[in-house]
């Protein structure tokens, strides 16, 4: 089964969670977006799927949360 990857990335002055080439939600803070992505990843995990959350850093690189 494929790994579900949720990426928290900058969207202008806000943050969004990107999954499968689509943006989900607009968040004022990076932490709000991270919290939502982690909750989603946990729900997916409870259904038996592997998931991870990546977060865009100030250098624009993604790191595993």
SEFIZA-3560 file (N, C-alpha, C; in Angstrom, 3 decimals):
REM SEFIZA-3560
<numar><xx>0.837</xx><yy>-1.178</yy><zz>0.000</zz><atom>N</atom></numar>
<numar><xx>0.000</xx><yy>0.000</yy><zz>0.000</zz><atom>CA</atom></numar>
<numar><xx>0.880</xx><yy>1.239</yy><zz>0.000</zz><atom>C</atom></numar>
<numar><xx>0.493</xx><yy>2.251</yy><zz>-0.738</zz><atom>N</atom></numar>
<numar><xx>1.277</xx><yy>3.475</yy><zz>-0.871</zz><atom>CA</atom></numar>
<numar><xx>1.244</xx><yy>4.294</yy><zz>0.421</zz><atom>C</atom></numar>
<numar><xx>2.305</xx><yy>5.019</yy><zz>0.635</zz><atom>N</atom></numar>
<numar><xx>2.427</xx><yy>5.899</yy><zz>1.785</zz><atom>CA</atom></numar>
<numar><xx>1.664</xx><yy>7.192</yy><zz>1.500</zz><atom>C</atom></numar>
<numar><xx>0.748</xx><yy>7.561</yy><zz>2.377</zz><atom>N</atom></numar>
<numar><xx>0.026</xx><yy>8.830</yy><zz>2.246</zz><atom>CA</atom></numar>
<numar><xx>0.920</xx><yy>9.922</yy><zz>2.810</zz><atom>C</atom></numar>
<numar><xx>1.232</xx><yy>10.914</yy><zz>1.997</zz><atom>N</atom></numar>
<numar><xx>2.112</xx><yy>12.000</yy><zz>2.422</zz><atom>CA</atom></numar>
<numar><xx>1.339</xx><yy>13.305</yy><zz>2.435</zz><atom>C</atom></numar>
<numar><xx>1.318</xx><yy>13.945</yy><zz>3.591</zz><atom>N</atom></numar>
<numar><xx>0.666</xx><yy>15.237</yy><zz>3.780</zz><atom>CA</atom></numar>
<numar><xx>1.774</xx><yy>16.265</yy><zz>3.972</zz><atom>C</atom></numar>
<numar><xx>1.835</xx><yy>17.256</yy><zz>3.094</zz><atom>N</atom></numar>
<numar><xx>2.884</xx><yy>18.269</yy><zz>3.149</zz><atom>CA</atom></numar>
<numar><xx>2.296</xx><yy>19.608</yy><zz>3.570</zz><atom>C</atom></numar>
<numar><xx>2.836</xx><yy>20.179</yy><zz>4.621</zz><atom>N</atom></numar>
<numar><xx>2.432</xx><yy>21.500</yy><zz>5.091</zz><atom>CA</atom></numar>
<numar><xx>3.344</xx><yy>22.509</yy><zz>4.393</zz><atom>C</atom></numar>
<numar><xx>2.737</xx><yy>23.343</yy><zz>3.539</zz><atom>N</atom></numar>
<numar><xx>3.522</xx><yy>24.275</yy><zz>2.732</zz><atom>CA</atom></numar>
<numar><xx>2.932</xx><yy>25.681</yy><zz>2.786</zz><atom>C</atom></numar>
<numar><xx>3.784</xx><yy>26.645</yy><zz>2.489</zz><atom>N</atom></numar>
<numar><xx>3.404</xx><yy>28.047</yy><zz>2.443</zz><atom>CA</atom></numar>
<numar><xx>2.443</xx><yy>28.260</yy><zz>1.280</zz><atom>C</atom></numar>
<numar><xx>1.414</xx><yy>29.060</yy><zz>1.508</zz><atom>N</atom></numar>
<numar><xx>0.451</xx><yy>29.437</yy><zz>0.462</zz><atom>CA</atom></numar>
<numar><xx>0.239</xx><yy>30.940</yy><zz>0.582</zz><atom>C</atom></numar>
<numar><xx>1.121</xx><yy>31.703</yy><zz>-0.032</zz><atom>N</atom></numar>
<numar><xx>1.063</xx><yy>33.160</yy><zz>0.125</zz><atom>CA</atom></numar>
<numar><xx>1.432</xx><yy>33.538</yy><zz>1.543</zz><atom>C</atom></numar>
<numar><xx>0.527</xx><yy>34.221</yy><zz>2.235</zz><atom>N</atom></numar>
<numar><xx>0.762</xx><yy>34.594</yy><zz>3.638</zz><atom>CA</atom></numar>
<numar><xx>0.219</xx><yy>33.559</yy><zz>4.606</zz><atom>C</atom></numar>
<numar><xx>-0.337</xx><yy>32.482</yy><zz>4.085</zz><atom>N</atom></numar>
<numar><xx>-0.951</xx><yy>31.439</yy><zz>4.903</zz><atom>CA</atom></numar>
<numar><xx>-0.228</xx><yy>30.117</yy><zz>4.696</zz><atom>C</atom></numar>
<numar><xx>-0.814</xx><yy>29.061</yy><zz>5.240</zz><atom>N</atom></numar>
<numar><xx>-0.291</xx><yy>27.703</yy><zz>5.116</zz><atom>CA</atom></numar>
<numar><xx>-1.396</xx><yy>26.783</yy><zz>4.643</zz><atom>C</atom></numar>
<numar><xx>-1.037</xx><yy>25.712</yy><zz>3.967</zz><atom>N</atom></numar>
<numar><xx>-2.016</xx><yy>24.735</yy><zz>3.504</zz><atom>CA</atom></numar>
<numar><xx>-1.437</xx><yy>23.335</yy><zz>3.670</zz><atom>C</atom></numar>
<numar><xx>-2.304</xx><yy>22.341</yy><zz>3.618</zz><atom>N</atom></numar>
<numar><xx>-1.879</xx><yy>20.942</yy><zz>3.631</zz><atom>CA</atom></numar>
<numar><xx>-2.080</xx><yy>20.412</yy><zz>2.217</zz><atom>C</atom></numar>
<numar><xx>-1.004</xx><yy>19.947</yy><zz>1.624</zz><atom>N</atom></numar>
<numar><xx>-1.051</xx><yy>19.435</yy><zz>0.255</zz><atom>CA</atom></numar>
<numar><xx>-1.040</xx><yy>17.914</yy><zz>0.310</zz><atom>C</atom></numar>
<numar><xx>-1.987</xx><yy>17.319</yy><zz>-0.410</zz><atom>N</atom></numar>
<numar><xx>-2.070</xx><yy>15.862</yy><zz>-0.509</zz><atom>CA</atom></numar>
<numar><xx>-2.519</xx><yy>15.517</yy><zz>-1.920</zz><atom>C</atom></numar>
<numar><xx>-1.816</xx><yy>14.625</yy><zz>-2.548</zz><atom>N</atom></numar>
<numar><xx>-2.185</xx><yy>14.157</yy><zz>-3.892</zz><atom>CA</atom></numar>
<numar><xx>-2.380</xx><yy>15.325</yy><zz>-4.864</zz><atom>C</atom></numar>
<numar><xx>-1.440</xx><yy>16.275</yy><zz>-4.823</zz><atom>N</atom></numar>
<numar><xx>-1.395</xx><yy>17.445</yy><zz>-5.718</zz><atom>CA</atom></numar>
<numar><xx>-2.542</xx><yy>18.428</yy><zz>-5.510</zz><atom>C</atom></numar>
<numar><xx>-3.261</xx><yy>18.320</yy><zz>-4.390</zz><atom>N</atom></numar>
<numar><xx>-4.343</xx><yy>19.256</yy><zz>-4.092</zz><atom>CA</atom></numar>
<numar><xx>-4.095</xx><yy>19.901</yy><zz>-2.737</zz><atom>C</atom></numar>
<numar><xx>-4.560</xx><yy>21.136</yy><zz>-2.586</zz><atom>N</atom></numar>
<numar><xx>-4.447</xx><yy>21.844</yy><zz>-1.313</zz><atom>CA</atom></numar>
<numar><xx>-5.715</xx><yy>21.645</yy><zz>-0.500</zz><atom>C</atom></numar>
<numar><xx>-5.527</xx><yy>21.420</yy><zz>0.788</zz><atom>N</atom></numar>
<numar><xx>-6.652</xx><yy>21.222</yy><zz>1.700</zz><atom>CA</atom></numar>
<numar><xx>-6.537</xx><yy>22.213</yy><zz>2.846</zz><atom>C</atom></numar>
<numar><xx>-7.446</xx><yy>23.163</yy><zz>2.886</zz><atom>N</atom></numar>
<numar><xx>-7.504</xx><yy>24.123</yy><zz>3.978</zz><atom>CA</atom></numar>
<numar><xx>-6.531</xx><yy>25.271</yy><zz>3.813</zz><atom>C</atom></numar>
<numar><xx>-6.875</xx><yy>26.364</yy><zz>4.456</zz><atom>N</atom></numar>
<numar><xx>-6.011</xx><yy>27.534</yy><zz>4.549</zz><atom>CA</atom></numar>
<numar><xx>-5.886</xx><yy>27.860</yy><zz>6.027</zz><atom>C</atom></numar>
<numar><xx>-4.657</xx><yy>27.958</yy><zz>6.494</zz><atom>N</atom></numar>
<numar><xx>-4.391</xx><yy>28.153</yy><zz>7.913</zz><atom>CA</atom></numar>
<numar><xx>-3.535</xx><yy>29.398</yy><zz>8.106</zz><atom>C</atom></numar>
<numar><xx>-3.841</xx><yy>30.161</yy><zz>9.138</zz><atom>N</atom></numar>
<numar><xx>-3.094</xx><yy>31.387</yy><zz>9.436</zz><atom>CA</atom></numar>
<numar><xx>-1.675</xx><yy>31.077</yy><zz>9.908</zz><atom>C</atom></numar>
<numar><xx>-1.505</xx><yy>29.966</yy><zz>10.634</zz><atom>N</atom></numar>
<numar><xx>-0.178</xx><yy>29.634</yy><zz>11.158</zz><atom>CA</atom></numar>
<numar><xx>0.270</xx><yy>28.262</yy><zz>10.664</zz><atom>C</atom></numar>
<numar><xx>1.568</xx><yy>28.098</yy><zz>10.627</zz><atom>N</atom></numar>
<numar><xx>2.146</xx><yy>26.813</yy><zz>10.251</zz><atom>CA</atom></numar>
<numar><xx>1.715</xx><yy>25.738</yy><zz>11.249</zz><atom>C</atom></numar>
<numar><xx>1.701</xx><yy>26.080</yy><zz>12.533</zz><atom>N</atom></numar>
<numar><xx>1.352</xx><yy>25.097</yy><zz>13.559</zz><atom>CA</atom></numar>
<numar><xx>-0.080</xx><yy>24.597</yy><zz>13.407</zz><atom>C</atom></numar>
<numar><xx>-1.012</xx><yy>25.469</yy><zz>13.048</zz><atom>N</atom></numar>
<numar><xx>-2.396</xx><yy>25.035</yy><zz>12.820</zz><atom>CA</atom></numar>
<numar><xx>-2.461</xx><yy>24.025</yy><zz>11.676</zz><atom>C</atom></numar>
<numar><xx>-1.718</xx><yy>24.290</yy><zz>10.607</zz><atom>N</atom></numar>
<numar><xx>-1.693</xx><yy>23.374</yy><zz>9.471</zz><atom>CA</atom></numar>
<numar><xx>-1.050</xx><yy>22.047</yy><zz>9.859</zz><atom>C</atom></numar>
<numar><xx>0.036</xx><yy>22.104</yy><zz>10.626</zz><atom>N</atom></numar>
<numar><xx>0.718</xx><yy>20.878</yy><zz>11.085</zz><atom>CA</atom></numar>
<numar><xx>-0.225</xx><yy>20.056</yy><zz>11.944</zz><atom>C</atom></numar>
<numar><xx>-0.909</xx><yy>20.698</yy><zz>12.878</zz><atom>N</atom></numar>
<numar><xx>-1.838</xx><yy>19.973</yy><zz>13.756</zz><atom>CA</atom></numar>
<numar><xx>-2.920</xx><yy>19.260</yy><zz>12.943</zz><atom>C</atom></numar>
<numar><xx>-3.475</xx><yy>19.939</yy><zz>11.928</zz><atom>N</atom></numar>
<numar><xx>-4.498</xx><yy>19.327</yy><zz>11.094</zz><atom>CA</atom></numar>
<numar><xx>-3.929</xx><yy>18.158</yy><zz>10.305</zz><atom>C</atom></numar>
<numar><xx>-2.737</xx><yy>18.317</yy><zz>9.744</zz><atom>N</atom></numar>
<numar><xx>-2.114</xx><yy>17.248</yy><zz>8.961</zz><atom>CA</atom></numar>
<numar><xx>-1.830</xx><yy>16.027</yy><zz>9.837</zz><atom>C</atom></numar>
<numar><xx>-1.372</xx><yy>16.251</yy><zz>11.057</zz><atom>N</atom></numar>
<numar><xx>-1.088</xx><yy>15.138</yy><zz>11.978</zz><atom>CA</atom></numar>
<numar><xx>-2.377</xx><yy>14.408</yy><zz>12.337</zz><atom>C</atom></numar>
<numar><xx>-3.442</xx><yy>15.139</yy><zz>12.627</zz><atom>N</atom></numar>
<numar><xx>-4.731</xx><yy>14.503</yy><zz>12.926</zz><atom>CA</atom></numar>
<numar><xx>-5.190</xx><yy>13.637</yy><zz>11.765</zz><atom>C</atom></numar>
<numar><xx>-5.060</xx><yy>14.177</yy><zz>10.559</zz><atom>N</atom></numar>
<numar><xx>-5.466</xx><yy>13.428</yy><zz>9.367</zz><atom>CA</atom></numar>
<numar><xx>-4.612</xx><yy>12.182</yy><zz>9.195</zz><atom>C</atom></numar>
<numar><xx>-3.314</xx><yy>12.314</yy><zz>9.376</zz><atom>N</atom></numar>
<numar><xx>-2.408</xx><yy>11.163</yy><zz>9.248</zz><atom>CA</atom></numar>
<numar><xx>-2.734</xx><yy>10.086</yy><zz>10.283</zz><atom>C</atom></numar>
<numar><xx>-3.094</xx><yy>10.490</yy><zz>11.496</zz><atom>N</atom></numar>
<numar><xx>-3.472</xx><yy>9.522</yy><zz>12.534</zz><atom>CA</atom></numar>
<numar><xx>-4.750</xx><yy>8.786</yy><zz>12.149</zz><atom>C</atom></numar>
<numar><xx>-5.728</xx><yy>9.515</yy><zz>11.611</zz><atom>N</atom></numar>
<numar><xx>-6.979</xx><yy>8.866</yy><zz>11.176</zz><atom>CA</atom></numar>
<numar><xx>-6.707</xx><yy>7.841</yy><zz>10.084</zz><atom>C</atom></numar>
<numar><xx>-5.868</xx><yy>8.202</yy><zz>9.135</zz><atom>N</atom></numar>
<numar><xx>-5.504</xx><yy>7.283</yy><zz>8.050</zz><atom>CA</atom></numar>
<numar><xx>-4.777</xx><yy>6.073</yy><zz>8.623</zz><atom>C</atom></numar>
<numar><xx>-3.901</xx><yy>6.306</yy><zz>9.594</zz><atom>N</atom></numar>
<numar><xx>-3.172</xx><yy>5.218</yy><zz>10.243</zz><atom>CA</atom></numar>
<numar><xx>-4.099</xx><yy>4.259</yy><zz>10.972</zz><atom>C</atom></numar>
<numar><xx>-5.137</xx><yy>4.795</yy><zz>11.597</zz><atom>N</atom></numar>
<numar><xx>-6.100</xx><yy>3.945</yy><zz>12.296</zz><atom>CA</atom></numar>
<numar><xx>-6.879</xx><yy>3.059</yy><zz>11.331</zz><atom>C</atom></numar>
<numar><xx>-6.915</xx><yy>3.446</yy><zz>10.066</zz><atom>N</atom></numar>
<numar><xx>-7.588</xx><yy>2.653</yy><zz>9.041</zz><atom>CA</atom></numar>
<numar><xx>-6.627</xx><yy>1.657</yy><zz>8.390</zz><atom>C</atom></numar>
<numar><xx>-5.399</xx><yy>1.592</yy><zz>8.912</zz><atom>N</atom></numar>
<numar><xx>-4.438</xx><yy>0.610</yy><zz>8.428</zz><atom>CA</atom></numar>
<numar><xx>-3.517</xx><yy>1.072</yy><zz>7.320</zz><atom>C</atom></numar>
<numar><xx>-3.502</xx><yy>2.372</yy><zz>7.040</zz><atom>N</atom></numar>
<numar><xx>-2.648</xx><yy>2.908</yy><zz>5.981</zz><atom>CA</atom></numar>
<numar><xx>-1.446</xx><yy>3.620</yy><zz>6.598</zz><atom>C</atom></numar>
<numar><xx>-0.315</xx><yy>3.558</yy><zz>5.930</zz><atom>N</atom></numar>
<numar><xx>0.866</xx><yy>4.289</yy><zz>6.375</zz><atom>CA</atom></numar>
<numar><xx>0.743</xx><yy>5.741</yy><zz>5.932</zz><atom>C</atom></numar>
<numar><xx>1.159</xx><yy>6.663</yy><zz>6.798</zz><atom>N</atom></numar>
<numar><xx>1.080</xx><yy>8.084</yy><zz>6.481</zz><atom>CA</atom></numar>
<numar><xx>2.244</xx><yy>8.821</yy><zz>7.117</zz><atom>C</atom></numar>
<numar><xx>2.604</xx><yy>9.942</yy><zz>6.510</zz><atom>N</atom></numar>
<numar><xx>3.635</xx><yy>10.806</yy><zz>7.074</zz><atom>CA</atom></numar>
<numar><xx>3.261</xx><yy>12.258</yy><zz>6.830</zz><atom>C</atom></numar>
<numar><xx>3.834</xx><yy>13.144</yy><zz>7.655</zz><atom>N</atom></numar>
<numar><xx>3.617</xx><yy>14.575</yy><zz>7.519</zz><atom>CA</atom></numar>
<numar><xx>4.972</xx><yy>15.227</yy><zz>7.264</zz><atom>C</atom></numar>
<numar><xx>5.030</xx><yy>16.030</yy><zz>6.214</zz><atom>N</atom></numar>
<numar><xx>6.216</xx><yy>16.805</yy><zz>5.888</zz><atom>CA</atom></numar>
<numar><xx>5.895</xx><yy>18.276</yy><zz>6.111</zz><atom>C</atom></numar>
<numar><xx>6.902</xx><yy>19.054</yy><zz>6.557</zz><atom>N</atom></numar>
<numar><xx>6.693</xx><yy>20.472</yy><zz>6.835</zz><atom>CA</atom></numar>
<numar><xx>7.763</xx><yy>21.285</yy><zz>6.116</zz><atom>C</atom></numar>
<numar><xx>7.321</xx><yy>22.327</yy><zz>5.428</zz><atom>N</atom></numar>
<numar><xx>8.240</xx><yy>23.209</yy><zz>4.721</zz><atom>CA</atom></numar>
<numar><xx>8.948</xx><yy>24.105</yy><zz>5.723</zz><atom>C</atom></numar>
<numar><xx>10.271</xx><yy>24.108</yy><zz>5.659</zz><atom>N</atom></numar>
<numar><xx>11.072</xx><yy>24.950</yy><zz>6.532</zz><atom>CA</atom></numar>
<numar><xx>11.343</xx><yy>26.308</yy><zz>5.905</zz><atom>C</atom></numar>
<numar><xx>12.058</xx><yy>27.158</yy><zz>6.635</zz><atom>N</atom></numar>
<numar><xx>12.359</xx><yy>28.499</yy><zz>6.113</zz><atom>CA</atom></numar>
<numar><xx>13.274</xx><yy>28.446</yy><zz>4.897</zz><atom>C</atom></numar>
<numar><xx>13.972</xx><yy>27.323</yy><zz>4.725</zz><atom>N</atom></numar>
<numar><xx>14.826</xx><yy>27.127</yy><zz>3.547</zz><atom>CA</atom></numar>
<numar><xx>14.067</xx><yy>26.484</yy><zz>2.386</zz><atom>C</atom></numar>
<numar><xx>12.743</xx><yy>26.349</yy><zz>2.545</zz><atom>N</atom></numar>
<numar><xx>11.829</xx><yy>25.746</yy><zz>1.557</zz><atom>CA</atom></numar>
<numar><xx>11.986</xx><yy>24.248</yy><zz>1.416</zz><atom>C</atom></numar>
<numar><xx>12.857</xx><yy>23.636</yy><zz>2.200</zz><atom>N</atom></numar>
<numar><xx>12.996</xx><yy>22.175</yy><zz>2.171</zz><atom>CA</atom></numar>
<numar><xx>11.933</xx><yy>21.553</yy><zz>3.063</zz><atom>C</atom></numar>
<numar><xx>11.518</xx><yy>20.333</yy><zz>2.684</zz><atom>N</atom></numar>
<numar><xx>10.527</xx><yy>19.609</yy><zz>3.481</zz><atom>CA</atom></numar>
<numar><xx>11.248</xx><yy>18.695</yy><zz>4.458</zz><atom>C</atom></numar>
<numar><xx>10.753</xx><yy>18.664</yy><zz>5.691</zz><atom>N</atom></numar>
<numar><xx>11.299</xx><yy>17.774</yy><zz>6.712</zz><atom>CA</atom></numar>
<numar><xx>10.154</xx><yy>16.954</yy><zz>7.292</zz><atom>C</atom></numar>
<numar><xx>10.475</xx><yy>15.778</yy><zz>7.767</zz><atom>N</atom></numar>
<numar><xx>9.463</xx><yy>14.914</yy><zz>8.367</zz><atom>CA</atom></numar>
<numar><xx>9.103</xx><yy>15.446</yy><zz>9.748</zz><atom>C</atom></numar>
<numar><xx>7.830</xx><yy>15.529</yy><zz>10.017</zz><atom>N</atom></numar>
<numar><xx>7.344</xx><yy>15.983</yy><zz>11.333</zz><atom>CA</atom></numar>
<numar><xx>7.162</xx><yy>14.797</yy><zz>12.233</zz><atom>C</atom></numar>
//
